[in-house]
Amino acid sequence: MRIEVDIRKTLRSSGREFALNVAFTCDDECGVIFGPSGAGKSLTLRAIAGLETPDYGRIAVAGKVLFDSSSGINVPARERAVAYLFQDYALFPHLSVEQNIAFGVRNWWQFRTHVAIRRRVEDLLDLFELRGLGRAHPWQLSGGQKQRVALARALIRRPDVLLLDEPFAALDPLLRDRMRDELLKTRAAFTVPMLAITHDPEDVSALAQTLVLLEQGNVASVVDLKGPPYRDAEGRASERAVRGLLGRVAGQEPVASKPPIRAVK
């Protein structure tokens, strides 16, 4: 599955200006956009989802043109087969878990009487280990459970691609490794490609096959991380090599690996 992005957008506010100028192609199942805060990661992701309109350029996903300024094409967000997982998950506090999941489809309010929608919601509750929490509300859930609900809602439409905005930033550090593993298993189960943004090197090591490095609104580099020195023959990531790469690109010393966090008994 191919994601093609070549866009420009200028933002102006209070006398300041930010120019986004990004062009990259991702042919892998797991792509990651990495960069510091303010590099333009979220703006790029929102443009792919149709939540922001570029000034000009072109965006295509799985061979479908979603935006092309030269041809006057700008597919509305609701009509793009693109799922978006917000950093804070954006669950509706007044809706139950099952209602939040069903919200991803049209006529979602009919899910209790619409057999196909009801069956789909029940299947997702089982798949994401949320059975028994269908009538619960977001404030009653843990951080990991909230993320599962948001993922289920995003995937109920069977999208062409899953976009993730800092998917682990809102989680406790002790939970992040587990949720990274769960995300990869979910991607494989649904055979849906994903593109995530992050400023955490550990996300890059765990998720990225293609890495897009952003700096001040521009693509600094696009790197294939599927082989040596970033992965061994069995596909295991070399966190040291990835951190070294990120440090070199940023013009800094390689980012030091964090010591493992262990729960205190």
Secondary structure as GFF3:
##gff-version 3
##sequence-region A 1 265
A	DSSP	beta_strand	3	13	.	.	.	ID=ss1
A	DSSP	beta_strand	16	26	.	.	.	ID=ss2
A	DSSP	beta_strand	30	34	.	.	.	ID=ss3
A	DSSP	alpha_helix	41	49	.	.	.	ID=ss4
A	DSSP	beta_strand	56	61	.	.	.	ID=ss5
A	DSSP	beta_strand	64	68	.	.	.	ID=ss6
A	DSSP	beta_strand	73	74	.	.	.	ID=ss7
A	DSSP	three_ten_helix	77	79	.	.	.	ID=ss8
A	DSSP	beta_strand	82	85	.	.	.	ID=ss9
A	DSSP	alpha_helix	97	102	.	.	.	ID=ss10
A	DSSP	three_ten_helix	108	110	.	.	.	ID=ss11
A	DSSP	alpha_helix	115	127	.	.	.	ID=ss12
A	DSSP	three_ten_helix	138	140	.	.	.	ID=ss13
A	DSSP	alpha_helix	143	155	.	.	.	ID=ss14
A	DSSP	beta_strand	161	165	.	.	.	ID=ss15
A	DSSP	alpha_helix	173	190	.	.	.	ID=ss16
A	DSSP	beta_strand	194	198	.	.	.	ID=ss17
A	DSSP	alpha_helix	201	207	.	.	.	ID=ss18
A	DSSP	beta_strand	210	215	.	.	.	ID=ss19
A	DSSP	beta_strand	218	224	.	.	.	ID=ss20
A	DSSP	alpha_helix	239	249	.	.	.	ID=ss21
###
